[in-house]
């Protein structure tokens, strides 16, 4: 689901009911599936694929909210984070785990400021030769949506979608302990974070990478020129109030670098 494993943890306490926990976790998993069927660029029937084919159309509230957030972040980063990036041009044109990488498509219009939002009809109109890719924040949004479902019933839980996660409350009497993988050896952690009522996300170039001929690529793309940056980072982990923010900001800091990235985080109240 969403190209990664989804994990939901709910500690047993005095109020824990097995059947209730099962009901809510299944509802949360179903929400992930629903959102994948909106945001996946690898399925031809999703909303994202439909809008990319036609260049315009009315969209769901979920799509509207996530794209508005992504465009806002693009403005705040002068387009470094950009939902109009074209990773297909770098070879990431099919599901990553298919192992098939072939550069497809001409150069793409990256003019995010020209995306038109029609509030009354909830219609989106893209500039010519532009396509949307919400891979930089849709997974975080899905974590938030699943967390909102669980929060209606449980004070303590953790939702983890491949490192994009939200930790609510406590794991019994302690904060949630979450390991951050070493990019050089994912079998070990470089740090253990203790979390409560906060989201984190990690972006890095060490996992989703591929080669076409002699050229190497990864999935983190600078939205100003549609290229992979020469970053000082191998991975970046960000803590924020929501998972959609942590998801987008981790990518942003990776692309901006240390100094500009820290300045951006200070403005956004994240770390």
TORZA-412469 format. One line per 3 residues: their letters; for each residue x, z, y of N, C-alpha, C. Coordinates in pm, 1 decimal. Example, Ala and Ser with C-alpha at 12.3 -4.5 7.8 and 13.67 -1.06 7.14 Angstrom:
% TORZA-412469
AS	1319.0:780.0:-569.0:1230.0:780.0:-450.0:1320.0:780.0:-330.0 | 1285.0:708.0:-225.0:1367.0:714.0:-106.0:1290.0:787.0:3.0
% end
This chain:
% TORZA-412469
XXX	83.8:0.0:-118.7:0.0:0.0:0.0:87.9:0.0:124.5 | 64.5:-93.2:217.9:144.7:-106.3:338.9:293.5:-122.1:308.7 | 324.4:-178.4:192.0:463.0:-203.5:155.6:542.3:-79.1:124.7
XXX	474.3:33.4:99.9:545.5:157.7:74.1:456.9:251.8:-6.2 | 514.8:361.3:-54.3:436.7:463.4:-124.7:371.4:557.7:-24.7 | 248.4:594.3:-53.4:174.0:689.3:30.5:164.5:822.2:-43.1
XXX	197.9:929.8:25.5:198.0:1063.2:-34.6:115.8:1158.0:52.2 | 26.1:1232.7:-11.6:-51.3:1335.3:58.1:-32.8:1467.2:-16.1 | 7.7:1570.3:57.9:28.4:1702.5:-0.6:-61.5:1803.5:68.4
XXX	-134.2:1882.9:-11.4:-218.9:1989.7:41.9:-186.6:2116.8:-36.5 | -125.5:2217.2:25.9:-93.5:2341.0:-46.3:-220.7:2414.8:-88.8 | -216.8:2473.6:-205.1:-330.2:2554.2:-250.6:-328.4:2689.3:-180.6
XXX	-443.7:2727.6:-123.8:-456.8:2859.8:-63.7:-586.8:2923.6:-111.7 | -625.7:3032.6:-50.0:-744.7:3104.6:-94.7:-871.8:3022.9:-78.7 | -868.6:2920.8:5.9:-987.9:2841.4:33.5:-982.2:2703.3:-33.2
XXX	-878.4:2681.0:-113.1:-858.3:2549.5:-173.7:-961.6:2523.7:-283.0 | -1026.3:2408.2:-276.4:-1119.2:2364.5:-380.2:-1072.8:2228.5:-430.4 | -1047.5:2219.4:-560.4:-989.1:2098.8:-617.9:-1073.9:1975.2:-590.1
XXX	-1204.4:1988.2:-609.4:-1291.2:1870.9:-592.5:-1299.1:1826.3:-446.2 | -1295.2:1921.8:-354.1:-1298.7:1888.0:-211.8:-1168.4:1818.8:-171.0 | -1056.3:1872.8:-219.0:-927.8:1812.0:-189.2:-922.1:1668.7:-242.2
XXX	-974.3:1647.7:-363.6:-976.5:1513.6:-422.2:-1061.2:1418.8:-337.4 | -1176.0:1467.1:-291.9:-1264.8:1384.0:-210.7:-1196.9:1340.5:-80.8 | -1134.0:1433.8:-12.1:-1073.0:1402.2:116.4:-947.8:1316.6:101.7
XXX	-867.7:1342.1:-1.0:-748.7:1260.5:-20.2:-787.0:1117.0:-56.1 | -891.2:1099.2:-137.5:-935.0:964.1:-170.5:-987.1:890.8:-46.9 | -1056.4:963.8:39.8:-1103.2:903.8:165.4:-985.2:862.2:252.7
XXX	-881.4:945.8:254.9:-761.6:913.8:333.2:-689.4:792.6:275.6 | -676.5:786.7:142.8:-613.4:670.3:80.1:-694.6:543.1:107.0 | -825.9:555.8:105.0:-911.1:440.4:133.1:-892.6:391.6:276.9
XXX	-867.9:485.3:366.3:-843.1:447.6:506.5:-713.3:366.7:518.4 | -610.2:407.6:444.5:-486.9:329.5:442.2:-514.8:186.4:395.7 | -591.6:174.2:288.5:-621.3:41.9:234.2:-700.8:-41.8:334.4
XXX	-797.0:22.3:400.6:-876.6:-47.7:501.6:-788.2:-101.7:613.8 | -693.8:-20.2:657.9:-607.3:-61.5:768.3:-506.0:-167.5:724.5 | -461.7:-161.3:600.3:-375.0:-267.3:550.3:-447.5:-401.5:554.3
XXX	-577.3:-399.3:525.8:-656.6:-521.8:527.0:-691.9:-568.4:668.2 | -651.5:-490.4:766.7:-662.8:-532.5:907.1:-529.5:-584.7:959.2 | -419.1:-513.8:926.7:-292.9:-536.7:994.5:-187.5:-614.0:915.7
XXX	-207.2:-637.1:786.9:-104.6:-706.3:709.3:-90.0:-851.5:755.1 | 33.1:-896.7:773.1:57.2:-1037.2:806.9:83.2:-1121.1:682.1 | 77.5:-1057.1:564.1:103.7:-1129.3:440.4:-24.4:-1167.8:366.0
XXX	-138.5:-1122.1:416.9:-266.6:-1156.0:355.4:-344.2:-1247.9:449.6 | -387.4:-1363.4:402.5:-450.7:-1460.9:493.1:-585.4:-1418.1:547.8 | -651.2:-1318.9:484.3:-785.6:-1282.4:526.5:-789.2:-1164.3:623.9
XXX	-675.2:-1107.9:661.2:-676.0:-992.4:751.7:-708.9:-1034.2:894.9 | -747.9:-935.2:975.2:-774.5:-962.0:1117.2:-651.8:-1020.2:1186.3 | -536.3:-962.7:1157.5:-415.4:-1009.2:1222.0:-389.7:-1156.4:1188.4
XXX	-404.9:-1192.5:1062.3:-382.5:-1332.0:1023.0:-483.4:-1424.6:1090.5 | -606.9:-1378.6:1100.0:-711.2:-1460.4:1164.1:-679.1:-1484.7:1311.1 | -640.5:-1380.1:1381.9:-607.7:-1394.6:1523.9:-484.9:-1482.8:1541.1
XXX	-386.9:-1467.0:1454.2:-266.8:-1549.6:1465.1:-295.0:-1697.2:1437.7 | -392.7:-1725.4:1352.0:-427.7:-1866.1:1326.7:-501.9:-1927.8:1444.1 | -595.8:-1851.9:1500.1:-682.0:-1909.0:1604.3:-629.3:-1887.6:1746.0
XXX	-545.8:-1785.9:1763.0:-494.5:-1756.0:1896.1:-586.8:-1671.5:1980.4 | -704.9:-1642.3:1928.3:-798.9:-1559.2:2003.1:-909.8:-1511.5:1909.5 | -990.2:-1416.7:1958.7:-1104.6:-1370.8:1882.3:-1136.5:-1225.5:1909.4
XXX	-1258.0:-1186.9:1874.6:-1299.6:-1047.5:1886.8:-1242.1:-969.1:1769.0 | -1203.8:-845.1:1794.5:-1135.6:-765.6:1693.1:-1201.0:-628.9:1679.1 | -1163.9:-559.2:1572.7:-1214.3:-424.4:1547.3:-1154.9:-326.0:1647.7
XXX	-1215.2:-209.5:1652.7:-1163.4:-103.8:1740.6:-1021.5:-65.1:1700.9 | -993.1:-60.6:1569.7:-858.5:-26.7:1523.6:-755.9:-126.5:1576.4 | -784.2:-253.7:1559.9:-691.0:-357.2:1604.9:-671.7:-349.6:1756.0
XXX	-781.1:-334.3:1825.8:-777.6:-324.2:1972.4:-687.3:-209.9:2017.8 | -706.7:-92.2:1959.4:-629.7:25.3:2000.4:-480.8:9.8:1970.5 | -448.8:-41.0:1852.2:-308.2:-52.6:1814.6:-238.1:-158.7:1898.6
XXX	-302.9:-272.1:1921.2:-240.2:-375.3:2003.0:-224.7:-328.9:2147.8 | -323.3:-258.7:2201.3:-310.4:-206.6:2338.1:-191.4:-110.8:2348.4 | -178.0:-24.1:2248.8:-63.1:67.7:2246.6:68.3:-9.5:2241.0
XXX	73.6:-111.7:2154.9:196.6:-190.1:2139.1:231.9:-264.3:2267.7 | 132.8:-321.8:2333.9:158.3:-392.4:2459.7:203.4:-294.8:2568.5 | 142.3:-176.6:2571.6:184.7:-75.5:2668.3:330.9:-37.1:2646.4
XXX	368.3:-18.1:2519.7:507.3:15.8:2488.4:600.4:-99.1:2524.9 | 553.9:-222.6:2507.1:633.4:-338.1:2548.5:660.4:-335.2:2698.3 | 560.4:-303.4:2776.8:579.2:-292.6:2921.8:679.0:-181.2:2954.8
XXX	667.8:-69.8:2885.5:754.2:45.4:2913.1:899.5:21.4:2873.4 | 922.4:-75.2:2785.8:1059.1:-103.6:2738.7:1109.1:-239.7:2786.0 | 1037.7:-299.0:2880.4:1073.4:-432.9:2929.9:1082.2:-534.3:2816.7
XXX	996.7:-516.8:2717.4:985.7:-614.2:2610.6:1081.5:-596.8:2494.8 | 1164.5:-493.0:2496.9:1253.8:-469.1:2382.4:1170.3:-439.6:2257.9 | 1073.8:-350.0:2271.1:970.5:-334.8:2167.7:859.9:-433.2:2203.8
XXX	830.6:-525.4:2113.7:739.8:-634.3:2148.7:656.4:-673.8:2026.7 | 523.6:-663.4:2034.0:439.6:-701.3:1919.7:428.5:-851.7:1898.9 | 500.1:-930.9:1978.1:499.7:-1075.9:1959.4:628.7:-1126.4:1893.8
XXX	710.1:-1035.2:1839.9:833.0:-1079.6:1773.7:799.0:-1168.7:1654.2 | 893.9:-1254.6:1618.0:872.8:-1349.3:1509.1:978.2:-1326.8:1400.9 | 953.9:-1227.4:1313.1:1051.5:-1199.9:1207.0:1051.7:-1309.8:1101.4
XXX	946.0:-1391.0:1097.0:944.8:-1504.6:1004.3:1056.2:-1602.8:1036.6 | 1089.5:-1614.6:1164.9:1197.3:-1704.4:1205.1:1332.6:-1656.4:1154.4 | 1341.0:-1526.6:1119.4:1464.8:-1470.9:1065.0:1461.1:-1465.4:912.5
XXX	1352.1:-1511.4:853.6:1343.9:-1516.3:708.1:1245.3:-1420.6:644.5 | 1193.0:-1324.1:722.6:1099.9:-1224.8:668.1:958.4:-1280.8:680.4 | 929.8:-1383.3:601.4:801.2:-1451.7:611.8:706.1:-1418.2:497.9
XXX	754.7:-1348.1:395.1:671.0:-1302.2:284.8:695.0:-1153.5:264.6 | 610.0:-1091.8:184.1:626.7:-949.8:153.6:771.8:-922.8:114.9 | 830.5:-819.0:173.8:972.3:-792.2:154.2:1009.7:-780.9:7.3
XXX	921.7:-717.0:-69.6:955.8:-688.8:-209.7:942.7:-811.7:-298.4 | 898.8:-922.6:-242.6:898.1:-1047.7:-319.0:1039.5:-1101.0:-338.0 | 1130.6:-1059.8:-248.7:1268.1:-1106.8:-256.6:1287.2:-1248.5:-208.4
XXX	1183.2:-1306.6:-145.7:1191.1:-1444.4:-97.9:1211.3:-1443.8:53.9 | 1321.8:-1500.9:97.7:1353.2:-1502.2:239.9:1389.8:-1644.1:282.0 | 1306.8:-1698.0:368.7:1327.0:-1833.4:419.1:1279.4:-1839.7:563.2
XXX	1368.7:-1880.4:652.2:1332.3:-1888.2:793.5:1222.0:-1991.4:813.2 | 1113.2:-1948.3:879.8:999.3:-2036.8:901.0:954.0:-2029.2:1046.9 | 904.0:-2140.5:1095.8:843.3:-2141.1:1228.5:941.4:-2173.6:1339.1
XXX	886.9:-2231.3:1443.1:966.0:-2260.0:1561.4:982.9:-2132.6:1643.8 | 1059.6:-2142.4:1751.6:1073.2:-2028.2:1840.8:935.7:-1990.0:1894.2 | 915.2:-1861.0:1910.4:782.7:-1808.7:1942.8:775.5:-1761.3:2086.9
XXX	656.8:-1770.6:2145.2:633.0:-1720.7:2280.1:632.9:-1568.0:2276.6 | 725.5:-1505.8:2347.6:738.6:-1359.8:2348.7:674.6:-1295.6:2471.6 | 593.8:-1372.1:2543.8:538.8:-1326.8:2672.0:421.4:-1230.4:2650.4
XXX	453.6:-1106.1:2617.4:352.6:-1004.3:2587.1:261.7:-977.4:2706.5 | 313.8:-993.6:2828.1:233.7:-965.3:2947.6:122.4:-1067.4:2967.7 | 127.0:-1177.8:2893.4:25.0:-1281.4:2906.0:-88.3:-1265.9:2804.1
XXX	-80.0:-1164.7:2718.4:-191.5:-1137.7:2627.2:-310.7:-1090.1:2708.8 | -426.2:-1150.2:2685.8:-546.9:-1117.7:2762.6:-639.2:-1030.5:2678.4 | -687.9:-922.8:2738.5:-783.4:-833.1:2673.8:-917.1:-842.3:2747.6
XXX	-1020.3:-887.4:2678.9:-1154.9:-892.7:2735.8:-1231.0:-767.4:2690.3 | -1241.1:-670.0:2781.2:-1296.4:-539.1:2744.8:-1438.8:-548.5:2691.0 | -1524.9:-622.2:2759.5:-1667.4:-623.8:2724.9:-1691.7:-673.6:2582.8
XXX	-1619.6:-777.1:2542.3:-1639.7:-836.7:2409.5:-1533.9:-792.0:2309.2 | -1439.5:-712.5:2354.6:-1324.5:-670.2:2273.9:-1256.4:-793.6:2213.9 | -1234.3:-890.5:2299.6:-1171.1:-1015.1:2257.2:-1027.0:-1018.6:2305.2
XXX	-941.2:-1074.7:2222.2:-799.9:-1090.4:2253.3:-768.8:-1239.2:2261.3 | -693.1:-1278.7:2364.0:-650.0:-1416.7:2378.3:-497.6:-1417.8:2390.5 | -431.6:-1487.3:2300.2:-286.4:-1492.7:2299.5:-236.6:-1610.4:2383.0
XXX	-118.3:-1596.1:2442.3:-58.7:-1712.5:2508.2:-21.4:-1818.6:2403.8 | -5.1:-1940.7:2446.7:25.5:-2050.9:2355.2:154.4:-2023.1:2276.7 | 150.4:-2053.1:2147.7:264.6:-2037.5:2056.8:303.4:-1891.4:2034.6
XXX	212.6:-1798.8:2060.5:239.8:-1656.9:2035.7:166.2:-1610.5:1911.2 | 226.8:-1519.0:1837.7:163.6:-1454.2:1722.9:194.6:-1305.9:1728.9 | 106.9:-1226.7:1668.5:119.4:-1081.4:1673.5:181.8:-1029.1:1544.8
XXX	270.4:-931.3:1559.1:325.6:-856.8:1446.1:322.9:-709.2:1484.9 | 238.4:-632.0:1417.9:223.3:-490.1:1451.4:295.5:-399.2:1352.5 | 396.2:-456.3:1285.3:472.7:-377.9:1188.7:547.8:-261.2:1249.8
XXX	567.4:-262.3:1381.3:639.9:-154.2:1446.6:558.3:-30.6:1475.6 | 426.4:-36.4:1452.4:345.4:82.6:1484.1:219.5:97.9:1398.3 | 178.8:-4.1:1322.6:53.7:4.6:1246.8:59.4:111.2:1137.5
XXX	176.0:126.4:1074.4:187.5:227.4:968.9:173.6:367.7:1027.0 | 231.4:389.5:1143.6:216.0:518.4:1209.3:71.0:547.1:1243.7 | 2.3:444.0:1291.4:-140.2:459.4:1321.4:-217.7:497.7:1195.6
XXX	-184.6:436.8:1082.5:-252.9:468.3:957.7:-228.8:613.3:916.0 | -106.5:661.9:936.8:-76.9:803.2:908.2:-162.8:894.5:995.0 | -176.0:861.0:1122.4:-259.9:940.4:1212.3:-405.6:940.1:1168.3
XXX	-454.9:823.9:1127.6:-594.4:813.8:1084.7:-619.3:894.8:958.3 | -529.2:888.0:862.3:-542.9:968.1:740.7:-535.9:1117.1:773.8 | -446.5:1153.6:866.3:-432.3:1294.0:907.0:-559.2:1345.0:974.1
XXX	-623.6:1260.9:1053.9:-748.4:1300.6:1119.5:-857.8:1329.5:1017.2 | -858.7:1254.8:908.9:-956.3:1279.0:802.2:-930.7:1413.9:737.1 | -806.1:1440.5:702.0:-772.1:1565.8:633.8:-791.2:1687.0:724.7
XXX	-766.1:1669.3:854.5:-776.0:1780.7:949.0:-918.5:1832.5:965.0 | -1016.9:1753.3:924.2:-1155.7:1798.9:930.7:-1182.6:1913.1:833.2 | -1096.8:1925.0:730.5:-1121.9:2024.5:626.2:-1004.6:2119.4:602.7
XXX	-882.5:2072.3:627.0:-764.6:2149.6:588.5:-676.6:2182.6:708.6 | -622.5:2305.4:707.6:-530.9:2347.7:813.0:-387.4:2308.8:781.6 | -358.1:2290.0:655.0:-221.6:2263.6:611.7:-217.5:2140.2:522.4
XXX	-139.4:2040.9:562.4:-122.9:1921.2:479.8:-7.7:1838.2:534.3 | 36.0:1742.6:454.2:138.3:1648.0:496.0:99.4:1509.6:447.0 | 107.7:1411.4:535.6:83.8:1271.3:500.6:214.0:1196.1:523.3
XXX	261.9:1129.2:420.0:389.4:1059.2:427.4:372.0:915.5:380.5 | 402.9:821.2:467.7:399.1:678.7:432.1:539.5:622.4:449.0 | 620.5:639.5:346.0:755.3:585.1:348.1:842.9:635.6:460.2
XXX	828.1:762.3:497.1:910.5:820.3:603.4:841.3:833.2:736.8 | 731.2:762.3:754.7:644.1:786.7:869.6:547.0:894.7:826.9 | 551.8:1009.9:890.0:470.8:1119.7:836.9:418.4:1210.5:946.7
XXX	314.6:1283.1:909.1:260.5:1388.2:995.9:250.6:1516.1:913.8 | 304.9:1624.6:967.8:302.9:1754.9:901.3:212.3:1849.1:980.1 | 106.3:1893.9:916.5:9.4:1983.3:981.2:23.3:2123.7:923.5
XXX	30.7:2223.3:1010.9:31.6:2361.8:965.4:158.0:2397.4:890.3 | 139.2:2458.9:771.6:252.0:2514.4:698.2:242.1:2483.3:549.3 | 357.3:2487.6:485.8:364.4:2480.6:340.1:373.8:2624.5:291.7
XXX	258.1:2679.4:256.0:243.6:2823.0:230.8:284.9:2897.9:357.0 | 391.3:2977.9:357.5:423.7:3055.5:477.8:537.7:2995.1:558.8 | 582.1:2877.2:523.2:696.0:2815.4:590.7:656.6:2681.7:652.5
XXX	733.4:2641.6:752.2:714.7:2506.8:803.0:749.7:2406.8:692.9 | 697.7:2286.4:706.1:728.3:2182.2:610.4:875.6:2142.2:621.6 | 944.7:2133.5:509.4:1084.8:2091.3:506.2:1091.2:1945.0:462.9
XXX	1148.7:1861.3:548.1:1153.0:1717.2:522.7:1296.8:1668.9:531.8 | 1343.7:1603.3:427.6:1480.0:1552.3:424.7:1491.3:1415.3:489.4 | 1600.6:1393.0:561.6:1631.5:1263.4:621.4:1743.9:1200.0:539.7
XXX	1715.4:1083.6:482.5:1809.9:1020.7:390.8:1936.7:974.1:461.4 | 2045.9:983.7:389.8:2174.1:930.6:435.6:2172.1:778.9:418.7 | 2188.2:700.9:525.9:2185.8:554.6:513.0:2292.9:500.9:418.3
XXX	2401.7:576.5:401.6:2509.7:533.4:313.4:2481.1:566.1:167.3 | 2393.9:663.8:144.7:2359.7:705.5:8.9:2223.6:772.8:12.8 | 2119.9:697.3:-19.4:1983.8:748.1:-5.4:1949.1:858.4:-105.7
XXX	2038.1:884.3:-199.8:2015.7:992.6:-295.3:2043.3:1129.2:-233.4 | 2104.6:1131.2:-115.4:2132.9:1258.3:-49.6:2076.1:1258.6:91.3 | 2054.9:1378.4:144.2:2001.8:1395.3:279.5:2113.9:1429.7:376.4
XXX	2104.7:1375.1:496.4:2200.7:1412.0:599.7:2150.5:1529.2:683.3 | 2019.8:1555.6:673.4:1961.8:1667.4:748.7:1827.2:1704.3:688.9 | 1791.8:1832.3:700.9:1659.6:1880.7:661.8:1588.8:1928.9:787.4
XXX	1475.8:1867.3:820.6:1396.9:1907.6:936.3:1285.5:2001.3:892.3 | 1256.0:2100.4:975.2:1141.1:2187.8:950.9:1034.4:2155.3:1054.5 | 913.6:2123.7:1006.6:811.8:2063.9:1092.5:678.5:2135.9:1078.7
XXX	603.9:2139.6:1189.4:467.1:2189.9:1188.3:391.4:2127.6:1305.3 | 278.7:2066.0:1275.2:193.3:2004.0:1376.5:268.2:1898.6:1458.5 | 340.4:1814.1:1388.1:420.8:1712.2:1454.6:440.7:1593.9:1360.5
XXX	470.6:1478.4:1419.5:497.7:1357.2:1341.9:644.8:1319.3:1354.2 | 697.7:1254.9:1250.6:830.2:1194.7:1260.3:825.4:1055.4:1197.7 | 918.6:971.3:1238.0:934.5:839.3:1177.2:1081.1:801.5:1183.8
XXX	1125.9:725.1:1085.3:1264.1:680.0:1079.6:1267.4:528.0:1075.0 | 1350.2:470.1:1159.3:1375.6:325.6:1156.5:1523.7:302.6:1132.2 | 1555.7:207.1:1046.4:1695.7:178.4:1018.0:1714.4:37.4:967.6
XXX	1839.4:-6.8:970.2:1872.8:-142.3:927.2:1930.8:-145.9:786.7 | 1934.3:-31.0:719.7:2005.4:-22.3:592.4:1918.4:-54.1:470.8 | 1787.5:-57.4:487.3:1701.3:-77.7:370.5:1638.2:-216.7:369.7
XXX	1560.5:-251.0:469.6:1496.7:-382.9:473.6:1591.0:-482.8:540.0 | 1682.3:-532.1:459.2:1779.5:-630.2:507.3:1793.1:-739.4:402.3 | 1838.7:-857.3:445.4:1847.3:-971.7:355.8:1950.5:-1070.5:408.1
XXX	1984.1:-1167.7:323.5:2079.4:-1271.6:361.7:2016.4:-1408.3:342.0 | 2046.1:-1498.4:434.0:2013.9:-1640.6:418.1:2144.9:-1714.8:440.3 | 2198.8:-1771.4:334.2:2331.8:-1829.7:342.5:2433.8:-1720.8:369.8
XXX	2512.2:-1739.9:474.1:2613.1:-1640.5:510.2:2563.3:-1542.7:617.2 | 2440.9:-1563.4:664.4:2388.2:-1480.4:773.2:2309.4:-1362.5:718.0 | 2328.5:-1245.3:778.3:2257.5:-1123.8:739.1:2155.1:-1086.7:846.0
XXX	2040.5:-1035.3:800.4:1932.0:-999.1:891.0:1871.8:-865.4:848.8 | 1796.8:-805.0:941.5:1713.1:-689.6:908.6:1585.1:-698.1:990.8 | 1492.8:-605.3:966.2:1357.4:-621.2:1018.9:1337.5:-564.8:1159.4
XXX	1440.3:-507.7:1219.9:1427.2:-451.5:1354.7:1474.3:-555.5:1455.6 | 1379.6:-609.8:1531.2:1404.6:-727.7:1612.8:1386.9:-696.0:1761.0 | 1484.9:-733.7:1841.0:1476.9:-718.3:1986.1:1373.1:-816.2:2040.1
XXX	1269.9:-763.8:2103.8:1159.2:-846.0:2148.8:1186.3:-929.9:2271.9 | 1304.4:-916.2:2332.0:1336.1:-999.6:2448.0:1392.6:-1135.3:2407.7 | 1452.7:-1142.3:2287.7:1515.5:-1268.3:2246.1:1497.9:-1299.1:2097.8
XXX	1419.9:-1214.5:2027.8:1389.6:-1234.9:1885.7:1516.4:-1241.1:1798.7 | 1608.1:-1149.8:1823.9:1730.3:-1141.5:1744.4:1752.1:-998.7:1696.6 | 1833.0:-984.5:1592.8:1876.3:-851.3:1550.3:1983.3:-800.2:1645.9
XXX	1969.4:-677.0:1695.5:2070.8:-624.0:1786.5:2191.9:-571.7:1710.6 | 2303.6:-561.7:1781.0:2420.2:-493.5:1725.9:2410.4:-347.4:1768.2 | 2337.9:-270.2:1690.9:2310.1:-130.9:1726.9:2421.4:-39.3:1679.1
XXX	2442.8:69.7:1753.4:2537.9:171.4:1710.1:2478.2:254.9:1597.4 | 2346.8:244.0:1576.2:2277.9:324.8:1476.9:2262.6:250.7:1343.6 | 2262.4:327.8:1236.2:2216.1:276.2:1107.5:2073.5:322.0:1081.3
XXX	2037.6:438.3:1136.2:1899.0:483.9:1130.3:1871.7:577.1:1247.0 | 1746.1:583.3:1284.9:1701.6:669.2:1394.5:1575.6:741.6:1349.2 | 1571.6:873.2:1364.7:1452.8:952.3:1333.1:1401.2:1016.0:1460.9
XXX	1273.0:996.7:1487.5:1210.4:1044.8:1611.3:1095.6:1138.5:1578.6 | 1084.8:1244.1:1657.5:974.6:1339.8:1646.8:883.3:1322.1:1767.6 | 753.1:1313.1:1742.4:655.8:1292.5:1850.2:523.8:1358.1:1812.3
XXX	430.2:1357.4:1906.4:300.5:1421.4:1882.2:218.9:1346.5:1777.2 | 230.6:1215.2:1777.3:154.0:1133.1:1683.5:249.3:1041.4:1606.8 | 203.2:996.0:1490.1:287.3:910.0:1407.9:300.7:770.1:1466.5
XXX	198.1:721.8:1535.1:211.0:588.7:1595.9:318.9:590.4:1703.6 | 328.8:699.0:1778.1:434.4:711.0:1878.5:570.8:722.1:1811.1 | 582.3:808.1:1711.3:710.0:824.6:1642.1:756.4:693.2:1580.5
XXX	663.1:619.3:1520.5:693.2:491.5:1457.1:749.6:392.3:1559.2 | 677.0:372.8:1668.5:719.8:277.5:1771.2:846.9:322.6:1841.4 | 858.8:451.7:1867.3:973.4:500.4:1943.4:1101.7:498.0:1860.1
XXX	1091.1:515.3:1728.9:1210.1:505.2:1643.5:1266.8:363.6:1649.8 | 1179.1:264.3:1640.8:1222.9:125.7:1654.8:1282.1:101.3:1793.4 | 1215.4:153.3:1895.6:1260.4:134.1:2033.6:1399.9:189.1:2056.1
XXX	1424.4:311.3:2010.6:1555.3:374.1:2031.9:1663.5:299.3:1954.4 | 1632.4:255.8:1833.4:1728.6:176.2:1757.0:1769.7:52.7:1837.3 | 1671.7:-11.0:1899.8:1698.0:-133.7:1974.4:1765.9:-107.6:2109.1
XXX	1730.0:1.5:2174.6:1784.6:29.7:2307.4:1926.4:85.7:2303.4 | 1958.6:158.8:2197.2:2087.6:226.7:2192.7:2076.1:369.9:2242.7 | 2185.8:443.6:2239.1:2183.0:588.4:2262.5:2139.3:626.5:2403.3
XXX	2207.3:575.8:2505.3:2180.3:620.0:2642.1:2040.9:578.0:2688.7 | 2010.1:449.6:2678.3:1879.1:402.0:2720.4:1769.8:460.2:2631.8 | 1800.3:476.8:2503.7:1703.1:535.3:2412.4:1669.0:678.7:2448.0
XXX	1770.4:758.2:2480.4:1746.4:897.1:2520.9:1666.3:904.1:2650.2 | 1696.0:815.9:2743.8:1619.6:812.7:2868.9:1472.7:782.3:2842.3 | 1449.9:688.0:2752.8:1311.7:651.7:2718.3:1240.1:770.4:2654.0
XXX	1305.6:838.7:2561.0:1242.9:952.6:2492.5:1208.7:1064.5:2589.9 | 1295.3:1089.4:2686.3:1268.8:1194.4:2785.4:1143.5:1162.2:2865.2 | 1125.9:1034.6:2900.0:1007.1:994.3:2974.4:880.3:1010.9:2891.1
XXX	892.3:991.0:2760.3:775.1:995.9:2671.9:750.9:1134.6:2612.6 | 839.6:1229.2:2636.2:822.9:1363.8:2581.7:842.8:1369.7:2432.7 | 928.0:1283.2:2379.9:959.6:1282.7:2237.1:1107.3:1314.2:2221.0
X	1152.2:1328.4:2095.7:1294.5:1359.1:2073.4:1341.1:1307.6:1938.6
% end
